[in-house]
Amino acid sequence: KWSFEELGSLSRKAANVLSEACGLQRGDRVLTVLPRVPEWWLLIVACMRAGIVFMPGTSQLTAKDISYRLQASKAKCIITNDTLAPAVESVLTDSQFLKSKLIVGQGSRDGWLNLKELL
């Protein structure tokens, strides 16, 4: 639970993470596959701050759904949590546009940036 002041501060930091650590620029697309967690809202505001297109996806998406969305949108970043990461990883080899992968939560995975650590 965050106050508006905390959300403002954290969203500035998250926008910097997306721009600097993930290498995203204004107009780039980010596919987010998360359940409704507070970070979902944080990332929406961060994307608006950085001019990045936020594409929400539910945690019910299948690997085929994720693959289609990545290809059709030419997303440069995907954000998910450690529970959903295996399904996401199974289709990442098909995506030639993807530059970075960001994980939300306490877990860590090889090749993924951790949002909490970067904030």
N, CA, C and O atoms as a MOPAC input file, in Angstrom:
PM7 MOZYME 1SCF
protein

 N      0.85800 1    -1.17400 1     0.00000 1
 C      0.00000 1     0.00000 1     0.00000 1
 C      0.89900 1     1.23100 1     0.00000 1
 O      1.77600 1     1.36400 1     0.85500 1
 N      0.68200 1     2.13600 1    -0.96200 1
 C      1.50100 1     3.33600 1    -1.07700 1
 C      0.63000 1     4.57600 1    -1.03500 1
 O     -0.52100 1     4.56000 1    -1.47100 1
 N      1.19800 1     5.65300 1    -0.50300 1
 C      0.53300 1     6.95300 1    -0.58200 1
 C      0.78600 1     7.51500 1    -1.97500 1
 O      1.60300 1     6.97400 1    -2.72000 1
 N      0.09200 1     8.59800 1    -2.33700 1
 C      0.32000 1     9.21700 1    -3.63900 1
 C      1.75500 1     9.73700 1    -3.74500 1
 O      2.36400 1     9.68600 1    -4.81400 1
 N      2.28200 1    10.23100 1    -2.64300 1
 C      3.66500 1    10.72100 1    -2.64200 1
 C      4.64000 1     9.56900 1    -2.91300 1
 O      5.57000 1     9.70900 1    -3.70800 1
 N      4.41900 1     8.43300 1    -2.24800 1
 C      5.28300 1     7.27000 1    -2.45900 1
 C      5.15800 1     6.74800 1    -3.89500 1
 O      6.15700 1     6.38000 1    -4.51200 1
 N      3.92800 1     6.71700 1    -4.42300 1
 C      3.72700 1     6.26600 1    -5.79700 1
 C      4.44500 1     7.18600 1    -6.77500 1
 O      5.02600 1     6.71700 1    -7.75400 1
 N      4.41000 1     8.48600 1    -6.52100 1
 C      5.11200 1     9.43700 1    -7.37400 1
 C      6.61300 1     9.20100 1    -7.37200 1
 O      7.24600 1     9.17600 1    -8.42700 1
 N      7.17500 1     9.02900 1    -6.19200 1
 C      8.61300 1     8.80800 1    -6.06200 1
 C      9.03000 1     7.47900 1    -6.68300 1
 O      9.99800 1     7.41400 1    -7.44100 1
 N      8.29700 1     6.42900 1    -6.35900 1
 C      8.63300 1     5.10900 1    -6.89400 1
 C      8.44600 1     5.04400 1    -8.40800 1
 O      9.21200 1     4.37400 1    -9.10000 1
 N      7.43300 1     5.73500 1    -8.92200 1
 C      7.20500 1     5.69500 1   -10.37400 1
 C      8.31600 1     6.41900 1   -11.12900 1
 O      8.64600 1     6.04000 1   -12.25300 1
 N      8.89700 1     7.45500 1   -10.52700 1
 C     10.04900 1     8.11300 1   -11.15100 1
 C     11.23800 1     7.15200 1   -11.20500 1
 O     11.93200 1     7.06600 1   -12.21800 1
 N     11.45900 1     6.44100 1   -10.12100 1
 C     12.54100 1     5.46000 1   -10.08400 1
 C     12.28900 1     4.33300 1   -11.08700 1
 O     13.20500 1     3.90700 1   -11.79000 1
 N     11.05000 1     3.85400 1   -11.15100 1
 C     10.70900 1     2.77200 1   -12.08200 1
 C     10.85000 1     3.23700 1   -13.53100 1
 O     11.27600 1     2.46000 1   -14.38500 1
 N     10.49800 1     4.49100 1   -13.81900 1
 C     10.66900 1     5.03600 1   -15.17500 1
 C     12.14800 1     5.05300 1   -15.53900 1
 O     12.51100 1     4.76500 1   -16.67900 1
 N     13.00600 1     5.39100 1   -14.57200 1
 C     14.45200 1     5.36000 1   -14.81400 1
 C     14.94500 1     3.93500 1   -15.04900 1
 O     15.81800 1     3.71200 1   -15.88700 1
 N     14.39700 1     2.97900 1   -14.32100 1
 C     14.76300 1     1.56900 1   -14.52300 1
 C     14.41300 1     1.15300 1   -15.94600 1
 O     15.22200 1     0.53000 1   -16.63300 1
 N     13.20300 1     1.49800 1   -16.38800 1
 C     12.77700 1     1.13000 1   -17.74500 1
 C     13.64900 1     1.80200 1   -18.80000 1
 O     14.01100 1     1.17900 1   -19.79800 1
 N     13.98300 1     3.06300 1   -18.58200 1
 C     14.77400 1     3.80600 1   -19.56900 1
 C     16.24600 1     3.41800 1   -19.56400 1
 O     16.85300 1     3.24600 1   -20.62200 1
 N     16.81200 1     3.28200 1   -18.38600 1
 C     18.25000 1     3.05200 1   -18.28000 1
 C     18.61100 1     1.57000 1   -18.24600 1
 O     19.32100 1     1.08800 1   -19.12800 1
 N     18.13600 1     0.85000 1   -17.24800 1
 C     18.51100 1    -0.56000 1   -17.10300 1
 C     17.94200 1    -1.42700 1   -18.22700 1
 O     18.60200 1    -2.35200 1   -18.70000 1
 N     16.71900 1    -1.12400 1   -18.64800 1
 C     16.08300 1    -1.91500 1   -19.71600 1
 C     16.36000 1    -1.35200 1   -21.10200 1
 O     16.10200 1    -2.02400 1   -22.10100 1
 N     16.87600 1    -0.14200 1   -21.18200 1
 C     17.23100 1     0.45000 1   -22.46500 1
 C     16.04800 1     0.83500 1   -23.34500 1
 O     16.15600 1     0.83800 1   -24.57100 1
 N     14.92400 1     1.15900 1   -22.72100 1
 C     13.72900 1     1.51200 1   -23.48600 1
 C     13.67000 1     3.00800 1   -23.76700 1
 O     14.19600 1     3.81800 1   -23.00300 1
 N     13.02400 1     3.36000 1   -24.87000 1
 C     12.86800 1     4.75500 1   -25.26200 1
 C     11.39000 1     5.06300 1   -25.45200 1
 O     10.54700 1     4.16600 1   -25.50400 1
 N     11.10300 1     6.34000 1   -25.55400 1
 C      9.73300 1     6.80000 1   -25.80200 1
 C      9.16200 1     6.06800 1   -27.02000 1
 O      9.80100 1     6.00900 1   -28.07100 1
 N      7.96100 1     5.51500 1   -26.87100 1
 C      7.29600 1     4.81200 1   -27.95900 1
 C      7.52900 1     3.31000 1   -27.98000 1
 O      6.80700 1     2.58400 1   -28.66300 1
 N      8.54000 1     2.82700 1   -27.23300 1
 C      8.76100 1     1.38700 1   -27.15200 1
 C      7.59900 1     0.72900 1   -26.40900 1
 O      6.91400 1     1.37400 1   -25.61600 1
 N      7.39000 1    -0.54400 1   -26.67100 1
 C      6.28000 1    -1.27400 1   -26.06500 1
 C      6.78100 1    -2.25900 1   -25.01800 1
 O      7.82700 1    -2.89000 1   -25.17100 1
 N      5.99100 1    -2.36900 1   -23.94000 1
 C      6.29700 1    -3.27700 1   -22.84200 1
 C      5.08700 1    -4.17300 1   -22.61400 1
 O      3.98100 1    -3.68300 1   -22.38300 1
 N      5.29400 1    -5.48100 1   -22.67900 1
 C      4.23100 1    -6.43500 1   -22.36400 1
 C      4.36500 1    -6.81000 1   -20.90000 1
 O      5.42100 1    -7.26100 1   -20.45500 1
 N      3.29800 1    -6.62100 1   -20.16400 1
 C      3.29900 1    -6.92900 1   -18.73900 1
 C      2.33000 1    -8.06600 1   -18.47400 1
 O      1.13500 1    -7.94900 1   -18.74500 1
 N      2.84300 1    -9.16300 1   -17.94700 1
 C      2.01200 1   -10.31800 1   -17.61100 1
 C      2.11600 1   -10.50900 1   -16.10400 1
 O      3.00100 1   -11.20400 1   -15.60500 1
 N      1.19200 1    -9.87800 1   -15.39600 1
 C      1.20700 1    -9.89100 1   -13.93500 1
 C     -0.20200 1   -10.04700 1   -13.39100 1
 O     -1.17000 1    -9.63600 1   -14.03200 1
 N     -0.32100 1   -10.64200 1   -12.20300 1
 C     -1.60300 1   -10.55900 1   -11.51200 1
 C     -1.76900 1    -9.13500 1   -10.97900 1
 O     -0.85700 1    -8.32000 1   -11.11900 1
 N     -2.87100 1    -8.83300 1   -10.39400 1
 C     -3.11100 1    -7.48000 1    -9.87900 1
 C     -2.34400 1    -7.28100 1    -8.56600 1
 O     -2.86100 1    -7.50100 1    -7.47100 1
 N     -1.11400 1    -6.86500 1    -8.72900 1
 C     -0.24000 1    -6.55900 1    -7.59400 1
 C      0.05300 1    -5.05900 1    -7.62800 1
 O     -0.11300 1    -4.44000 1    -8.67900 1
 N      0.47600 1    -4.45900 1    -6.53100 1
 C      0.74500 1    -3.01400 1    -6.52800 1
 C      1.74700 1    -2.57700 1    -7.60300 1
 O      1.63300 1    -1.47900 1    -8.14700 1
 N      2.71300 1    -3.42000 1    -7.90400 1
 C      3.70600 1    -3.07200 1    -8.92100 1
 C      3.07800 1    -2.88400 1   -10.30100 1
 O      3.62700 1    -2.16500 1   -11.13500 1
 N      1.94300 1    -3.51800 1   -10.54800 1
 C      1.22800 1    -3.34500 1   -11.81900 1
 C      0.87300 1    -1.87600 1   -12.00100 1
 O      1.07600 1    -1.30600 1   -13.07300 1
 N      0.34800 1    -1.27800 1   -10.95900 1
 C     -0.02200 1     0.14600 1   -11.01200 1
 C      1.21700 1     1.03000 1   -11.08800 1
 O      1.23200 1     2.02700 1   -11.81000 1
 N      2.23900 1     0.66800 1   -10.35100 1
 C      3.50000 1     1.41200 1   -10.38600 1
 C      4.06800 1     1.44800 1   -11.80400 1
 O      4.52200 1     2.49300 1   -12.26800 1
 N      4.04000 1     0.31300 1   -12.48300 1
 C      4.58800 1     0.23400 1   -13.83300 1
 C      3.75700 1     1.00700 1   -14.85100 1
 O      4.30300 1     1.54800 1   -15.81300 1
 N      2.44500 1     1.06300 1   -14.64800 1
 C      1.60700 1     1.87500 1   -15.54300 1
 C      2.02700 1     3.33700 1   -15.46200 1
 O      2.23400 1     3.98500 1   -16.48800 1
 N      2.15000 1     3.84700 1   -14.26000 1
 C      2.53200 1     5.24900 1   -14.06700 1
 C      3.95300 1     5.48900 1   -14.58900 1
 O      4.21900 1     6.51400 1   -15.21600 1
 N      4.86000 1     4.54600 1   -14.33300 1
 C      6.24100 1     4.68200 1   -14.81000 1
 C      6.28600 1     4.73300 1   -16.33600 1
 O      7.03300 1     5.52600 1   -16.90800 1
 N      5.49900 1     3.90100 1   -16.98900 1
 C      5.46000 1     3.90600 1   -18.45100 1
 C      4.91900 1     5.24100 1   -18.97200 1
 O      5.43700 1     5.78100 1   -19.95000 1
 N      3.88900 1     5.76900 1   -18.32700 1
 C      3.35800 1     7.07300 1   -18.74600 1
 C      4.41600 1     8.15700 1   -18.59800 1
 O      4.54800 1     9.02100 1   -19.46400 1
 N      5.16700 1     8.11500 1   -17.50900 1
 C      6.22600 1     9.10400 1   -17.28200 1
 C      7.29700 1     9.04500 1   -18.36500 1
 O      7.80200 1    10.07800 1   -18.80600 1
 N      7.64300 1     7.82200 1   -18.79500 1
 C      8.73500 1     7.63800 1   -19.75200 1
 C      8.26400 1     7.63900 1   -21.20200 1
 O      9.08500 1     7.59200 1   -22.11800 1
 N      6.94500 1     7.69400 1   -21.42100 1
 C      6.42300 1     7.66800 1   -22.78500 1
 C      6.46800 1     6.28600 1   -23.41300 1
 O      6.49300 1     6.14800 1   -24.63600 1
 N      6.47800 1     5.27300 1   -22.57300 1
 C      6.53700 1     3.88600 1   -23.02700 1
 C      5.11800 1     3.33100 1   -23.08300 1
 O      4.29800 1     3.62400 1   -22.21400 1
 N      4.83300 1     2.53300 1   -24.10300 1
 C      3.49600 1     1.96300 1   -24.28200 1
 C      3.36000 1     0.72800 1   -23.39300 1
 O      4.09100 1    -0.24900 1   -23.55400 1
 N      2.42200 1     0.78600 1   -22.46000 1
 C      2.17000 1    -0.28900 1   -21.49700 1
 C      1.08600 1    -1.20500 1   -22.06500 1
 O     -0.02600 1    -0.75900 1   -22.34900 1
 N      1.41400 1    -2.47600 1   -22.22600 1
 C      0.43800 1    -3.44400 1   -22.73100 1
 C      0.16900 1    -4.47700 1   -21.63300 1
 O      0.99800 1    -5.35000 1   -21.38000 1
 N     -0.99400 1    -4.37200 1   -20.98400 1
 C     -1.28300 1    -5.29700 1   -19.88900 1
 C     -1.68900 1    -6.67200 1   -20.40500 1
 O     -2.35700 1    -6.79300 1   -21.43200 1
 N     -1.28300 1    -7.68400 1   -19.68900 1
 C     -1.70500 1    -9.05200 1   -19.95300 1
 C     -2.03600 1    -9.71300 1   -18.63000 1
 O     -1.37200 1    -9.46000 1   -17.62500 1
 N     -3.05000 1   -10.55200 1   -18.62000 1
 C     -3.43600 1   -11.20200 1   -17.37100 1
 C     -2.55100 1   -12.40800 1   -17.11000 1
 O     -1.84200 1   -12.88600 1   -17.99600 1
 N     -2.60600 1   -12.88000 1   -15.89900 1
 C     -1.82500 1   -14.05900 1   -15.52500 1
 C     -2.42400 1   -15.32700 1   -16.12800 1
 O     -1.84300 1   -16.40400 1   -15.98900 1
 N     -3.55600 1   -15.22300 1   -16.78600 1
 C     -4.20300 1   -16.38400 1   -17.40700 1
 C     -3.76000 1   -16.60700 1   -18.85300 1
 O     -4.21400 1   -17.55800 1   -19.49000 1
 N     -2.89100 1   -15.75600 1   -19.37900 1
 C     -2.41700 1   -15.92800 1   -20.74800 1
 C     -1.62300 1   -17.22900 1   -20.87300 1
 O     -0.85500 1   -17.59200 1   -19.98200 1
 N     -1.82200 1   -17.91400 1   -21.98100 1
 C     -1.04200 1   -19.12400 1   -22.25000 1
 C      0.25000 1   -18.72700 1   -22.95800 1
 O      0.41600 1   -17.57600 1   -23.36300 1
 N      1.15200 1   -19.67700 1   -23.10300 1
 C      2.40700 1   -19.41100 1   -23.80700 1
 C      2.12300 1   -18.95700 1   -25.23900 1
 O      2.79800 1   -18.06200 1   -25.74900 1
 N      1.14100 1   -19.55800 1   -25.88100 1
 C      0.77400 1   -19.18500 1   -27.25000 1
 C      0.27400 1   -17.73800 1   -27.30100 1
 O      0.60700 1   -16.99600 1   -28.22500 1
 N     -0.52900 1   -17.33800 1   -26.30100 1
 C     -1.03500 1   -15.96000 1   -26.22900 1
 C      0.11400 1   -14.96600 1   -26.06100 1
 O      0.14000 1   -13.91700 1   -26.70500 1
 N      1.04900 1   -15.30400 1   -25.20200 1
 C      2.19100 1   -14.42500 1   -24.93800 1
 C      3.04300 1   -14.28800 1   -26.19700 1
 O      3.46900 1   -13.18800 1   -26.55000 1
 N      3.28700 1   -15.40600 1   -26.86700 1
 C      4.07500 1   -15.37900 1   -28.09500 1
 C      3.41900 1   -14.49200 1   -29.14700 1
 O      4.09100 1   -13.68800 1   -29.79400 1
 N      2.12100 1   -14.63600 1   -29.31600 1
 C      1.40400 1   -13.82300 1   -30.30000 1
 C      1.53000 1   -12.33500 1   -29.96700 1
 O      1.80700 1   -11.52100 1   -30.84800 1
 N      1.32900 1   -11.98600 1   -28.71300 1
 C      1.38800 1   -10.57900 1   -28.31000 1
 C      2.78700 1    -9.99400 1   -28.49600 1
 O      2.93500 1    -8.84700 1   -28.91700 1
 N      3.80500 1   -10.78100 1   -28.18300 1
 C      5.18200 1   -10.31400 1   -28.38000 1
 C      5.46900 1   -10.04500 1   -29.85300 1
 O      6.06300 1    -9.02300 1   -30.19600 1
 N      5.04900 1   -10.96000 1   -30.72000 1
 C      5.32400 1   -10.81100 1   -32.14900 1
 C      4.51100 1    -9.68100 1   -32.76800 1
 O      5.04800 1    -8.86500 1   -33.51700 1
 N      3.22100 1    -9.63000 1   -32.45800 1
 C      2.34600 1    -8.62800 1   -33.06800 1
 C      2.70500 1    -7.21500 1   -32.63200 1
 O      2.58700 1    -6.27200 1   -33.41500 1
 N      3.13900 1    -7.06800 1   -31.39500 1
 C      3.41900 1    -5.73400 1   -30.85800 1
 C      4.86300 1    -5.29000 1   -31.05900 1
 O      5.16700 1    -4.10000 1   -30.97500 1
 N      5.75800 1    -6.25000 1   -31.32600 1
 C      7.19400 1    -5.97600 1   -31.39000 1
 C      7.70300 1    -5.38900 1   -30.07300 1
 O      8.53100 1    -4.47900 1   -30.05600 1
 N      7.18500 1    -5.93600 1   -28.97700 1
 C      7.56000 1    -5.47300 1   -27.63900 1
 C      9.05900 1    -5.63000 1   -27.42100 1
 O      9.66000 1    -6.62400 1   -27.82800 1
 N      9.65300 1    -4.62900 1   -26.77100 1
 C     11.08800 1    -4.66200 1   -26.49300 1
 C     11.40300 1    -5.11100 1   -25.07000 1
 O     12.55900 1    -5.36000 1   -24.72600 1
 N     10.34800 1    -5.21200 1   -24.24000 1
 C     10.55200 1    -5.63000 1   -22.85200 1
 C      9.33900 1    -6.43300 1   -22.40600 1
 O      8.21100 1    -6.15800 1   -22.81600 1
 N      9.58200 1    -7.41600 1   -21.57300 1
 C      8.48300 1    -8.15700 1   -20.96500 1
 C      8.68500 1    -8.13300 1   -19.46000 1
 O      9.80200 1    -8.27000 1   -18.96100 1
 N      7.58000 1    -7.95800 1   -18.74700 1
 C      7.61500 1    -7.89800 1   -17.28800 1
 C      6.65000 1    -8.94300 1   -16.75200 1
 O      5.48900 1    -8.99900 1   -17.15900 1
 N      7.13900 1    -9.76800 1   -15.83700 1
 C      6.29200 1   -10.77500 1   -15.21700 1
 C      6.82000 1   -11.06700 1   -13.81600 1
 O      7.77100 1   -10.43100 1   -13.36100 1
 N      6.20300 1   -12.02600 1   -13.13700 1
 C      6.70300 1   -12.39700 1   -11.81400 1
 C      7.36100 1   -13.77100 1   -11.87800 1
 O      7.33600 1   -14.42300 1   -12.92200 1
 N      7.94700 1   -14.20900 1   -10.77500 1
 C      8.69600 1   -15.45600 1   -10.78700 1
 C      7.81200 1   -16.68000 1   -11.00400 1
 O      8.30000 1   -17.70900 1   -11.47100 1
 N      6.53000 1   -16.59300 1   -10.67700 1
 C      5.61400 1   -17.71000 1   -10.88900 1
 C      5.30200 1   -17.90800 1   -12.36600 1
 O      5.21500 1   -19.04000 1   -12.84300 1
 N      5.13400 1   -16.80000 1   -13.09000 1
 C      4.75100 1   -16.86300 1   -14.49900 1
 C      5.95100 1   -16.89600 1   -15.45000 1
 O      5.78500 1   -17.14100 1   -16.64500 1
 N      7.13400 1   -16.65600 1   -14.94000 1
 C      8.33800 1   -16.58800 1   -15.77600 1
 C      8.59900 1   -17.86000 1   -16.59700 1
 O      9.00300 1   -17.74200 1   -17.75400 1
 N      8.38900 1   -19.06800 1   -16.05600 1
 C      8.63400 1   -20.25600 1   -16.88700 1
 C      7.78100 1   -20.30100 1   -18.16100 1
 O      8.28100 1   -20.67300 1   -19.22300 1
 N      6.51700 1   -19.92900 1   -18.06600 1
 C      5.64700 1   -19.89800 1   -19.25400 1
 C      6.14400 1   -18.85300 1   -20.24600 1
 O      6.11500 1   -19.07200 1   -21.45700 1
 N      6.59700 1   -17.72100 1   -19.72600 1
 C      7.11300 1   -16.65700 1   -20.58300 1
 C      8.40500 1   -17.10700 1   -21.26500 1
 O      8.57800 1   -16.91300 1   -22.46800 1
 N      9.30100 1   -17.70100 1   -20.50200 1
 C     10.58800 1   -18.13200 1   -21.05100 1
 C     10.43700 1   -19.15700 1   -22.16800 1
 O     11.27700 1   -19.22900 1   -23.06500 1
 N      9.37400 1   -19.94500 1   -22.11600 1
 C      9.18900 1   -20.99200 1   -23.11900 1
 C      8.96100 1   -20.43500 1   -24.52200 1
 O      9.11900 1   -21.16400 1   -25.50200 1
 N      8.59000 1   -19.14900 1   -24.63900 1
 C      8.31600 1   -18.56000 1   -25.96000 1
 C      9.27600 1   -17.43200 1   -26.33200 1
 O      9.13000 1   -16.83400 1   -27.39800 1
 N     10.23100 1   -17.13600 1   -25.49700 1
 C     11.10200 1   -15.99200 1   -25.74500 1
 C     12.05100 1   -16.18400 1   -26.92000 1
 O     12.51300 1   -15.19800 1   -27.49400 1
 N     12.34900 1   -17.40400 1   -27.28900 1
 C     13.25700 1   -17.62600 1   -28.41300 1
 C     12.64500 1   -17.17300 1   -29.73000 1
 O     13.36800 1   -16.90400 1   -30.69000 1
 N     11.31300 1   -17.08600 1   -29.78600 1
 C     10.62400 1   -16.65400 1   -31.00800 1
 C     10.62300 1   -15.13600 1   -31.18600 1
 O     10.31500 1   -14.64500 1   -32.27200 1
 N     10.95800 1   -14.39800 1   -30.15100 1
 C     10.84300 1   -12.93900 1   -30.20500 1
 C     12.18500 1   -12.29400 1   -30.53500 1
 O     13.10100 1   -12.29400 1   -29.71300 1
 N     12.29300 1   -11.74400 1   -31.74300 1
 C     13.54500 1   -11.10700 1   -32.15800 1
 C     13.63700 1    -9.64600 1   -31.72100 1
 O     14.70900 1    -9.05100 1   -31.82800 1
 N     12.55200 1    -9.05500 1   -31.23600 1
 C     12.55000 1    -7.64300 1   -30.86100 1
 C     12.86900 1    -7.42500 1   -29.38200 1
 O     13.25200 1    -6.32200 1   -28.99200 1
 N     12.71900 1    -8.44600 1   -28.56600 1
 C     12.86000 1    -8.33000 1   -27.11700 1
 C     14.28500 1    -7.96500 1   -26.71800 1
 O     15.23900 1    -8.64500 1   -27.09600 1
 N     14.42300 1    -6.87100 1   -25.93800 1
 C     15.72600 1    -6.42200 1   -25.45900 1
 C     15.95700 1    -6.78600 1   -23.99900 1
 O     17.07500 1    -7.11500 1   -23.60300 1
 N     14.88900 1    -6.72500 1   -23.19600 1
 C     15.07200 1    -6.94300 1   -21.76800 1
 C     13.88700 1    -7.66900 1   -21.15600 1
 O     12.76800 1    -7.64900 1   -21.67000 1
 N     14.19000 1    -8.31800 1   -20.02000 1
 C     13.18400 1    -9.06400 1   -19.27000 1
 C     13.27800 1    -8.59700 1   -17.82000 1
 O     14.35700 1    -8.58200 1   -17.22700 1
 N     12.14300 1    -8.22200 1   -17.26600 1
 C     12.10600 1    -7.67900 1   -15.91400 1
 C     11.19100 1    -8.54600 1   -15.06700 1
 O     10.07000 1    -8.86200 1   -15.46800 1
 N     11.67500 1    -8.92600 1   -13.89900 1
 C     10.87900 1    -9.77100 1   -13.01100 1
 C     10.46800 1    -8.96800 1   -11.78600 1
 O     11.26100 1    -8.20600 1   -11.23200 1
 N      9.22800 1    -9.14700 1   -11.37300 1
 C      8.67100 1    -8.47400 1   -10.19700 1
 C      8.56500 1    -9.51200 1    -9.09000 1
 O      7.94500 1   -10.55800 1    -9.28300 1
 N      9.14800 1    -9.24400 1    -7.95700 1
 C      9.06400 1   -10.17600 1    -6.84400 1
 C     10.41700 1   -10.38400 1    -6.20500 1
 O     11.39300 1    -9.70700 1    -6.52900 1
 N     10.45400 1   -11.33200 1    -5.29300 1
 C     11.67900 1   -11.59300 1    -4.53600 1
 C     12.62800 1   -12.52400 1    -5.28100 1
 O     13.83700 1   -12.49600 1    -5.05100 1
 N     12.08600 1   -13.34400 1    -6.16900 1
 C     12.90200 1   -14.33500 1    -6.85400 1
 C     13.83600 1   -13.73200 1    -7.88800 1
 O     13.67700 1   -12.58300 1    -8.30000 1
 N     14.80100 1   -14.52000 1    -8.29100 1
 C     15.70900 1   -14.08800 1    -9.35200 1
 C     15.86000 1   -15.23600 1   -10.33900 1
 O     15.76700 1   -16.40800 1    -9.97300 1
 N     16.09300 1   -14.87900 1   -11.59200 1
 C     16.28300 1   -15.85900 1   -12.65400 1
 C     17.43800 1   -15.39800 1   -13.52500 1
 O     17.69000 1   -14.20000 1   -13.65400 1
 N     18.13000 1   -16.34000 1   -14.11400 1
 C     19.23500 1   -16.00500 1   -15.00800 1
 C     18.71000 1   -15.23600 1   -16.21600 1
 O     17.73400 1   -15.64000 1   -16.84800 1
 N     19.36800 1   -14.12800 1   -16.52500 1
 C     18.99600 1   -13.33400 1   -17.69000 1
 C     17.87100 1   -12.34300 1   -17.44700 1
 O     17.47600 1   -11.63000 1   -18.36900 1
 N     17.34900 1   -12.27900 1   -16.24000 1
 C     16.25000 1   -11.36800 1   -15.90800 1
 C     16.75200 1   -10.29000 1   -14.95000 1
 O     17.56600 1   -10.56500 1   -14.06900 1
 N     16.26800 1    -9.07300 1   -15.12500 1
 C     16.52100 1    -7.98900 1   -14.17600 1
 C     15.43300 1    -8.04000 1   -13.11100 1
 O     14.28800 1    -8.37900 1   -13.41300 1
 N     15.77500 1    -7.70700 1   -11.87400 1
 C     14.80500 1    -7.70600 1   -10.79300 1
 C     14.39500 1    -6.27500 1   -10.45900 1
 O     15.23400 1    -5.44800 1   -10.10000 1
 N     13.10800 1    -5.99200 1   -10.57800 1
 C     12.60400 1    -4.63500 1   -10.36500 1
 C     12.89900 1    -4.12400 1    -8.97000 1
 O     13.33800 1    -2.98500 1    -8.81400 1
 N     12.66700 1    -4.94100 1    -7.94900 1
 C     12.87100 1    -4.48300 1    -6.57000 1
 C     14.33100 1    -4.14500 1    -6.30200 1
 O     14.62800 1    -3.18100 1    -5.59600 1
 N     15.24400 1    -4.93300 1    -6.86200 1
 C     16.66600 1    -4.64300 1    -6.67300 1
 C     17.05100 1    -3.33900 1    -7.37300 1
 O     17.83800 1    -2.55600 1    -6.84300 1
 N     16.50100 1    -3.11100 1    -8.55200 1
 C     16.84700 1    -1.91300 1    -9.32200 1
 C     16.22900 1    -0.64100 1    -8.75400 1
 O     16.77300 1     0.44900 1    -8.93300 1
 N     15.09500 1    -0.77800 1    -8.07100 1
 C     14.47500 1     0.39400 1    -7.45400 1
 C     15.29400 1     0.84800 1    -6.25600 1
 O     14.93600 1     1.82500 1    -5.59700 1

